[in-house]
Amino acid sequence: MSITDILSPSDIAAALRDCQGKDSFNHKKFFQISGMSKKSGSQVKEIFRILDNDQSGFIEEDELKFFLQRFESGARVLTAAETKTFLAAADHDGDGKIGAEEFQEMVHS
């Protein structure tokens, strides 16, 4: 399964256009524009599985910086500040990584 099986390619493109500039990524806005925040819990967990590049069950900081590229290979890499802010928004247990439940909570918050 790919992300475009769950999210519309045009919505993904709009979300990526919105955060092209350095330090312009806002996860809440990205989730809204891409349509992710409107998806069911099971659909968000499937998106999580696609984003979990190493299939460890977590999205670690090293994977998170390439978040936008998981939607489109030519997209930019998140800056260190954006990555840290994104991680802090979801990492409720402080283990330095985002689990599926944490990701779903963040998307639907």
Residue pairs with C-beta under 8 A, 6 or more apart in sequence:
1 46
1 50
2 50
3 12
3 47
3 50
3 70
3 71
4 12
6 39
6 43
6 46
6 47
7 34
7 35
7 36
7 39
7 47
8 35
11 33
11 34
11 35
12 34
12 71
12 72
13 72
14 33
14 34
15 29
15 30
15 33
15 34
15 71
16 68
16 71
16 72
16 75
18 24
18 29
18 30
18 33
19 25
19 26
19 29
19 30
19 68
20 76
22 76
22 79
23 79
23 81
23 82
25 68
25 78
25 79
25 82
25 86
27 85
27 86
27 89
27 106
28 37
28 109
30 36
31 37
31 106
31 107
34 71
36 44
36 47
36 107
37 107
37 108
39 47
39 107
41 104
41 108
44 103
44 104
44 107
44 108
45 100
45 103
45 104
48 59
48 100
48 103
48 104
49 55
49 100
50 70
51 59
51 63
51 67
51 70
51 103
52 58
52 59
52 63
53 63
53 66
53 70
54 60
54 63
57 99
57 100
58 97
58 98
58 99
59 67
59 97
59 98
59 103
60 96
60 97
60 98
61 83
61 84
61 87
61 96
61 97
64 78
64 83
64 86
64 87
64 98
65 77
65 78
65 80
65 83
66 77
66 78
67 78
67 86
68 75
68 76
68 77
68 78
69 75
69 76
69 77
78 86
87 96
87 97
87 98
89 106
90 98
90 102
90 103
90 105
90 106
91 97
91 98
91 102
92 102
92 105
93 99
93 102
98 106
